[in-house]
């Protein structure tokens, strides 16, 4: 099965050039049954990556373009009176699909942003007193522009914490950009992208990731990393138990992708930047934390048991 993940990664890599590591992190996030936040400037391929992942995995896909005048009903759906039946009929919103792209999520107001919270955490939504289940698998990929850009509403910590990972794409290197300039239009390539996996196979892989063996010494390492952030004066607050679970789940998924049935410290270190960067705030600073820098610092300061 990990070979199928490699096939998916290769297919997406033909669309998003030179970003193999970010693609594998996104796939690990999906295997860990988490949600993904992609933060970067406009034009580097955030939306294209979400499209490519959904297409290569053969999953249902809906894009929600977040704007400042968006309402929760635009995401969840609304009941409309039907004159023929004499009652209200529910029209599901775009959240009722397997992969939801919340594009430029921080351009909407907090009220609209919060409409995603229950869906992301519980895989269900409650509308007009009735609870409605969402499809399985259910995966939210949100993109956002850096908070210093005009017209953004920063996501509150409670909603940031619902994302298992935050990644950045960054500018392509010179070779990748030249291939991009000389190659076909990415939109045309997306239409040609065929599913490399069935949804039931993905669900099996998600279950397999949960069963990857984690030794006691590895759990000691995760607890040591989390404990260091709680004791350190460098951070406003340390990592929560939910963050510790996120590190563990992501590391299990990464180990599965590496075709191993047990987690190594290297797996934890590979996923650490994506998992902790959006969950930590530096004391005395208002800017966001660079996940790679924080992870490198933690890895240096916390020895492997």
C-alpha positions, 0 to 999 in steps of 0.5 A, a space after each residue: 500500500 505505501 507504493 500507492 502513496 508513492 504513486 499519488 505523490 509522484 502524480 501530484 509532483 508532476 503538477 506541483 514542481 519541486 515540492 516533494 517534501 511538502 506533498 508528502 507532508 500533506 499526504 501524511 496529514 491525510 493518512 493521520 485523519 487530520 486537516 491541513 493549513 497551507 499558508 503562503 503568499 498568493 500564486 505559489 500553488 496552494 489551491 492547485 495542490 489541493 485540487 491535485 490531491 483530491 483528483 489523484 486520490 479520486 475523492 469528491 471535491 468542493 472549493 469554498 472561496 472565503 470572502 468578508 461577506 460570507 455567512 455560515 449558511 454558505 458553507 453548511 447549507 440552508 433549508 428552503 421552503 418547498 411549496 409542493 410539499 408544504 415543508 422545508 427542504 434542506 439543501 446541503 452546502 459545499 462542506 458535504 464532500 470528501 475534500 473541502 478546499 477552504 480557499 483564503 480562509 482568513 479573508 472571512 469573518 470569524 463567524 464564517 470561519 467558526 462554521 468549519 469548527 464542528 465539521 473539522 472536529 466531529 465530522 458532522 454538522 448541526 443545522 437547525 437542531 439536526 445533526 448531519 454526518 459528513 462523508 468518510 474520508 473527510 479532509 479540509 485543506 485550508 489556504 490562507 495568506 500571511 496575516 500582514 496582507 490587507 483584508 485578512 482576519 487571523 484565525 483564532 488559536 482554537 481554530 488553528 489548533 484544529 489543523 493537524 499541520 500547517 505547511 508553506 510552499 515557498 518559491 520554486 527553485 530555479 530548475 522547477 520554475 523553468 520547467 513550470 514556464 516551459 511546460 503545460 498550463 497547470 489547469 490543463 494538467 489537472 484535467 488530465 490527472 487520473 485517480 491513483 487510489 480508491 477511497 476505500 484503499 485510503 480508509 484502509 491506509 488511515 486505519 493501518 497508520 493508527 496501528 503502527 507500533 510506537 515503543 515506550 521510548 518513542 513516547 518518552 521522546 514525544 513527551 520530552 519535546 512537549 514538556 520542553 515547550 511547557 517549561 521554556 520561557 521562550 514560548 507564551 504557552 507550551 504544546 497541549 495534549 492535543 498537540 502531542 497526539 498530533 505529533 504522534 499521529 503524524 509520525 505514525 503516518 510518516 512511518 507508514 509512508 516509509 514502509 515501516 511498521 514502527 515509529 522512529 525518532 526520525 519520523 517525529 522530527 520529519 513531521 515536527 515543523 508542520 505540527 508545532 509551528 502554528 501551535 506555538 507563540 514566541 514570548 514578547 513577539 507578535 509575529 508567527 513562529 517559523 515552524 522549521 526554526 522552532 522544530 530545529 531548536 527543539 530537536 537540538 535541545 531535547 535529546 533522544 531517549 
